[in-house]
Amino acid sequence: MNTVLENQLPVQELEKIGLMKDGQLLMDNSNATALKRGNVTDLLEIKDIRGNGYGIEALNARVSIVQEEGENKVRLDPVYKEIQDHPLLETEEKDKLVNGQQANIKKTASIYGTIVSHGKDHFQFDPKESSSYYIELAKKDGTSKHIWGVDLDRALAQSGQKIGDKVQLNNLGNKLVEVDAPIKNEVGEITSWEKKMVNRNTWEVVEAREFKKDKDAVIEYDPQTKQFMSYDPAKIKSPEKINGETLTEEKKRKLKEGEVVTLEDGTEIQLSTSDKNGIRSNRAGLVLSILIDGGISYLLITGIKSLLNRVNQPQQLNTKEKEQAYSKGYLQALKEVEIQLERKQAKFPNDKSISAEISIVKGEFSKASNMSHSELNALSVKDADDIKNEKSVNDPDHGKEKDSGYDKDFPDVVKDRNEDKQNDEKQSTGRGR
């Protein structure tokens, strides 16, 4: 039986629901890859589900592997008849996600700081927005942050905390309340108000004897299952490079928190926990360089879906514009991957899987480029001598003592010829409802 599948995937659970047999995943390659990378699959038919006191003959669900109390477990996200709620989302936020106006929304579950100011104002101090309440907190790192929520007024008064006090704000989820909702005309101007029942977050303000790490959630809507999916950005590890560009600490932060990150060549990327690739972009292909155990490993991602609310996406480009779907950095990164694979092929000449992967990389290179053969070979890449001196978890002689569990890192971990031969570290988005 395949070592990785046996040690990293919950084999018995997968076999029990008919998704695995004799060490092989019974699904197409793209879904198998998504599952191994810690992402969520497309909708799959799950048969004969049995539990304590219940049985389901067949069920369509998206499948993923999550950690529960240190163990890898199968998670099934079925298709709901109605759109499910999320405890941290207000009505307006929920509508924006469902309608595709926003790709995700970052919500605070718990936050620590010293009260600097508080009061009523337009949300985010924008006159076009409705009235809300805010508490400004001074953070331990010297920065300040405004937390918004109508219920913060009540929660603060009830707590007895005041300016200068160290506090912890806890988002307790939403409840149905009546509010004055604005009615806007075609140009976005408020023309009148109406009474409306909406979900509002409820808050708790308590004394904080010590400052702990804030807890956030980045929430998306999954139209396939009609539910909201979320992840904790603190559990995400960013790649070191994308298409050969080294990410700054600020870009890493934005990527982990679900924001759109723009590279120097115009490539736009955004983390997506509801997507099978775990990422969206305005490019059709990306090469991620990931640092694991002190070595750089590469991940080739193709068939990437478009960013929401963006124009000129790869799927929409005409033939003349198609070359823009791939950046020069992507081509250079592909050449680096090819060099690494060729070095391994020289070390392990009898391993046919390496030749297959080299063919895949070259095929992707050819598809992504209109250059001639000589121009492709002359493309500037990282020197092979530099690469061969780097330790890599893809090297069979390195990293054999790894833990078999998933790391809660960047959702797409490197997939190379040893993915099916070694007990490499597994990455996870920390996805949840």
C-alpha positions in Angstrom: 0.0 0.0 0.0 1.1 3.5 -0.8 3.1 4.9 2.3 1.8 8.4 2.0 -1.9 7.4 1.7 -1.5 4.9 4.5 0.1 7.3 7.0 -1.4 10.7 6.0 -4.9 10.0 4.8 -7.5 8.3 7.0 -7.5 5.1 5.0 -10.2 3.3 6.9 -12.6 6.2 6.8 -12.1 6.7 3.1 -12.6 3.0 2.4 -15.7 2.9 4.6 -17.4 5.6 2.4 -16.2 4.0 -0.9 -13.6 6.6 -1.8 -10.6 4.3 -1.5 -9.7 0.7 -2.3 -6.4 -1.1 -2.1 -4.5 2.1 -1.3 -5.9 4.0 -4.3 -8.3 6.9 -4.2 -11.4 6.2 -6.3 -11.8 9.7 -7.8 -10.3 11.6 -10.7 -6.7 12.9 -10.4 -7.7 16.5 -9.9 -9.8 15.6 -6.8 -7.2 13.2 -5.5 -4.6 15.9 -5.7 -6.9 18.4 -4.0 -7.5 15.9 -1.1 -3.8 15.2 -0.7 -3.0 18.9 -0.6 -5.5 19.6 2.1 -8.0 21.3 -0.1 -11.7 20.4 -0.7 -12.8 18.3 -3.6 -15.6 18.9 -6.1 -18.9 17.3 -5.3 -18.5 13.5 -5.1 -21.1 10.7 -4.6 -20.6 9.1 -1.3 -22.4 5.7 -0.8 -23.6 3.7 2.1 -22.8 6.1 5.0 -23.3 4.4 8.3 -23.2 5.8 11.9 -24.7 5.3 15.3 -28.4 4.9 14.7 -28.5 6.2 11.1 -27.7 5.2 7.5 -27.5 7.1 4.3 -27.6 5.2 1.0 -26.1 7.9 -1.1 -25.0 11.5 -0.6 -23.4 14.2 -2.8 -20.7 16.1 -0.8 -17.4 17.8 -1.0 -14.7 16.0 0.8 -11.6 17.2 2.7 -9.2 16.0 5.4 -9.1 18.0 8.6 -7.3 17.6 11.9 -9.3 16.8 15.0 -7.4 16.3 18.3 -4.2 15.6 16.4 -5.8 13.0 14.0 -6.7 13.3 10.3 -10.4 12.9 9.8 -12.6 12.8 6.7 -14.9 15.8 6.5 -18.0 15.8 4.3 -19.7 19.0 3.3 -23.1 18.0 1.8 -25.4 20.1 -0.4 -28.0 22.0 1.6 -31.4 22.9 0.2 -31.2 26.4 1.8 -28.3 28.7 2.3 -26.8 28.0 5.7 -26.0 30.8 8.2 -22.6 31.5 9.7 -22.5 32.6 13.4 -20.1 35.5 12.7 -21.8 37.0 9.6 -24.4 39.8 9.7 -27.2 39.9 7.1 -25.5 42.4 4.8 -22.2 40.5 4.9 -23.9 37.2 4.1 -25.7 38.8 1.1 -22.4 40.2 -0.3 -20.8 36.8 -0.2 -23.7 35.0 -1.7 -24.1 37.5 -4.5 -20.4 37.5 -5.3 -19.9 41.1 -4.4 -17.0 40.1 -2.2 -14.8 37.0 -2.3 -14.4 36.8 1.5 -14.9 38.7 4.7 -12.5 38.7 7.6 -14.2 38.6 11.0 -12.8 39.0 14.5 -13.7 36.2 17.0 -11.5 37.5 19.9 -9.3 40.6 20.1 -7.2 42.1 22.8 -6.1 45.7 23.5 -6.3 48.9 25.5 -9.4 51.0 24.9 -8.4 54.3 23.3 -11.8 55.6 22.2 -15.3 54.5 21.5 -18.5 56.0 20.1 -21.2 56.0 17.4 -20.4 56.9 13.8 -21.0 55.8 10.2 -19.5 52.3 9.7 -15.8 52.6 8.8 -16.4 56.4 9.1 -18.0 56.3 5.6 -21.0 58.8 5.3 -22.6 56.4 2.8 -22.8 53.6 5.4 -25.4 53.2 8.2 -24.7 54.2 11.8 -22.8 51.7 13.9 -20.6 51.7 17.1 -16.9 51.3 17.4 -14.2 50.6 20.0 -10.7 51.7 19.2 -8.0 49.4 20.7 -4.3 50.1 21.1 -2.5 46.9 20.3 0.6 45.4 22.0 2.7 46.1 18.9 1.9 49.9 19.0 -0.8 49.9 16.3 -4.5 50.6 16.8 -7.5 48.9 15.5 -11.2 49.9 15.2 -13.7 47.1 16.0 -17.2 47.8 14.6 -20.6 46.4 15.8 -23.9 47.9 16.8 -24.0 45.7 19.9 -20.6 47.0 21.1 -22.4 49.9 22.7 -24.5 47.6 25.0 -21.6 45.3 25.6 -19.2 48.0 26.7 -21.7 49.7 29.0 -22.6 46.4 30.6 -19.0 45.5 31.2 -18.1 48.8 33.1 -14.8 49.0 31.2 -13.6 52.5 30.2 -10.8 54.3 28.2 -7.4 53.1 29.4 -8.6 49.6 30.5 -7.1 46.5 29.0 -9.9 44.4 27.5 -10.8 41.4 25.5 -13.6 41.7 22.9 -15.4 38.4 22.1 -17.7 38.0 19.1 -20.5 35.7 20.4 -22.2 35.2 17.0 -25.3 36.8 15.6 -28.9 37.2 16.6 -32.0 38.6 14.9 -32.7 42.3 15.7 -34.7 45.2 14.2 -32.7 48.0 12.6 -33.3 51.1 10.5 -32.1 50.1 7.0 -31.3 52.7 4.3 -33.0 52.7 1.0 -30.7 53.9 -1.8 -31.4 55.2 -5.3 -29.6 54.1 -8.5 -26.5 56.2 -7.7 -26.2 54.9 -4.1 -27.7 57.9 -2.3 -29.9 57.3 0.7 -33.4 58.4 0.0 -35.3 56.9 3.0 -35.2 54.4 5.8 -37.2 51.2 6.6 -37.5 48.9 9.5 -35.9 45.5 8.8 -35.1 42.4 10.7 -31.4 41.4 10.3 -28.7 39.3 11.9 -26.4 41.3 14.1 -23.2 40.2 15.9 -23.4 40.1 19.7 -20.3 41.0 21.7 -18.8 40.5 25.1 -16.3 43.0 26.6 -14.3 41.6 29.5 -11.2 42.6 31.5 -7.9 41.2 30.1 -5.3 40.5 32.6 -2.9 39.5 29.8 -2.9 40.0 26.1 -3.2 36.8 24.1 -3.1 36.2 20.3 -6.2 37.6 18.5 -8.4 35.1 16.8 -9.8 35.8 13.3 -11.7 34.0 10.7 -11.7 34.5 6.9 -15.1 33.4 5.6 -16.2 32.5 2.0 -19.4 31.3 0.5 -19.4 27.9 -1.3 -22.3 27.9 -3.9 -21.8 24.2 -4.5 -23.0 23.3 -1.0 -24.8 26.5 -0.1 -22.8 27.0 3.0 -20.0 29.2 4.4 -16.5 28.0 4.8 -13.8 29.6 6.9 -10.2 29.3 8.0 -8.0 30.8 10.6 -5.3 33.0 9.0 -2.9 32.4 11.9 -2.8 28.7 10.8 -1.7 29.5 7.3 1.9 29.5 6.1 2.6 31.6 3.0 4.9 30.5 0.2 8.3 32.2 0.0 8.0 32.9 -3.8 5.3 32.9 -6.4 6.4 32.7 -10.1 9.9 33.5 -8.9 9.1 36.7 -7.0 10.0 36.7 -3.3 7.0 37.8 -1.2 7.5 40.6 1.3 6.2 40.1 4.8 3.4 42.5 4.0 2.3 40.4 0.9 2.5 37.3 3.0 0.2 38.8 5.6 -2.3 39.9 3.0 -2.3 36.5 1.3 -2.9 34.7 4.6 -5.7 37.1 5.4 -7.6 36.5 2.2 -6.7 39.8 0.4 -5.7 40.1 -3.2 -1.9 40.2 -3.6 -0.4 41.8 -6.7 3.0 40.8 -7.9 5.4 43.1 -9.8 4.5 41.6 -13.1 0.7 42.2 -12.6 -0.1 38.7 -11.4 -3.0 38.8 -8.9 -3.5 36.0 -6.4 -6.0 35.3 -3.6 -6.3 32.4 -1.1 -9.6 30.5 -1.5 -10.7 27.8 0.9 -13.7 26.9 -1.1 -11.7 26.3 -4.3 -10.2 23.0 -5.3 -6.9 24.6 -6.0 -7.0 26.6 -2.8 -6.2 29.7 -4.7 -7.6 32.1 -7.4 -5.7 34.3 -9.8 -5.8 36.4 -13.0 -3.2 33.9 -14.4 -3.9 30.4 -15.7 -0.8 28.9 -14.0 1.4 29.5 -11.0 4.5 28.0 -9.5 4.8 28.3 -5.7 8.1 28.0 -3.9 7.5 26.7 -0.4 10.1 26.5 2.4 9.9 23.2 4.3 12.6 21.8 6.6 15.1 24.5 5.3 14.7 23.5 1.6 12.7 24.9 -1.3 10.1 22.8 -2.9 8.0 23.7 -5.9 4.2 23.4 -6.5 2.8 23.7 -10.1 -0.8 24.8 -10.2 -2.8 24.9 -13.4 -6.4 25.3 -14.3 -6.8 28.2 -11.8 -10.2 29.9 -11.5 -10.7 33.6 -11.9 -10.7 36.2 -9.1 -14.1 37.5 -8.3 -15.1 40.9 -9.6 -12.1 41.1 -12.0 -12.0 41.6 -15.8 -9.7 40.0 -18.4 -9.5 36.7 -16.5 -7.7 33.8 -18.2 -11.0 32.1 -19.2 -12.2 35.3 -20.9 -9.1 36.1 -22.9 -9.2 35.9 -26.7 -6.4 34.2 -28.7 -4.4 37.4 -29.1 -4.6 38.2 -25.4 -4.0 34.6 -24.3 -0.2 35.1 -23.7 -1.1 37.5 -20.9 -2.6 34.6 -18.9 1.0 33.5 -18.2 3.7 35.8 -16.8 7.4 35.6 -17.6 8.0 34.8 -13.9 5.8 31.8 -14.3 7.9 30.6 -17.3 11.1 31.2 -15.4 9.8 29.3 -12.4 8.8 26.3 -14.7 12.4 26.2 -15.9 13.6 26.0 -12.3 11.3 23.1 -11.6 12.5 21.4 -14.8 16.2 21.8 -13.7 15.4 20.3 -10.3 13.6 17.3 -11.8 16.5 16.7 -14.3 18.9 16.7 -11.4 16.8 14.1 -9.7 16.6 12.1 -12.9 20.4 12.0 -13.0 20.4 10.7 -9.4 17.7 8.2 -9.9 17.8 7.2 -13.6 15.5 4.2 -13.2 12.6 6.2 -11.7 10.1 6.6 -14.6 7.9 8.9 -12.7 10.5 11.6 -12.9 10.4 11.5 -16.7 6.7 11.7 -16.6 6.8 14.8 -14.5 9.4 16.5 -16.7 7.1 15.9 -19.6 4.3 17.5 -17.7 6.4 20.6 -16.9 7.7 20.9 -20.5 4.1 20.5 -21.8 2.9 23.3 -19.5 5.8 25.4 -20.6 5.0 24.9 -24.3 1.4 25.7 -23.8 2.1 28.8 -21.8 4.7 30.3 -24.2 4.7 31.4 -27.8 8.5 31.5 -27.8 10.6 29.5 -30.2 12.5 26.4 -28.9 15.8 28.3 -28.8 14.2 31.3 -27.0 12.7 29.0 -24.4 16.1 27.4 -23.7 17.8 30.8 -23.5 15.3 32.0 -20.9 17.1 33.3 -17.8 16.7 30.9 -14.9 18.3 30.2 -11.5 21.7 28.5 -12.0 21.5 24.7 -11.6 24.6 24.7 -9.3 22.6 26.9 -6.9 19.7 24.6 -7.0 21.7 21.4 -6.4 23.2 22.9 -3.3 19.8 23.5 -1.7 18.3 20.8 0.5 14.8 19.9 -0.5 12.1 17.8 1.1 11.5 16.4 -2.4 14.9 14.7 -2.2 14.6 11.1 -1.0 17.7 11.4 1.1 16.3 14.4 3.1 13.6 14.7 5.7 12.8 11.0 6.3 12.1 11.6 10.0 9.1 13.8 9.5 5.9 13.6 11.5 3.1 11.9 9.5 0.5 14.5 10.5 -0.7 17.5 8.5 0.9 20.9 9.2 -1.6 23.7 9.3 0.2 25.6 6.5 -0.5 26.9 3.1 -3.3 24.9 1.6 -1.5 23.7 -1.5 1.7 21.8 -0.5 4.3 20.7 -3.0 3.4 17.7 -5.0 6.3 15.9 -6.7 7.4 12.4 -7.5 8.0 11.6 -3.8 4.5 12.6 -2.7 3.5 9.0 -3.2 6.7 7.6 -1.7 7.5 9.6 1.4 5.7 10.6 4.6 6.1 14.4 3.9 4.5 17.1 5.9 0.9 17.8 5.0 -0.5 21.3 4.8 -4.1 22.4 5.8 -6.1 25.5 5.5 -7.7 25.0 8.9 -11.0 25.2 7.2 -14.2 25.2 9.2 -17.7 26.4 9.3 
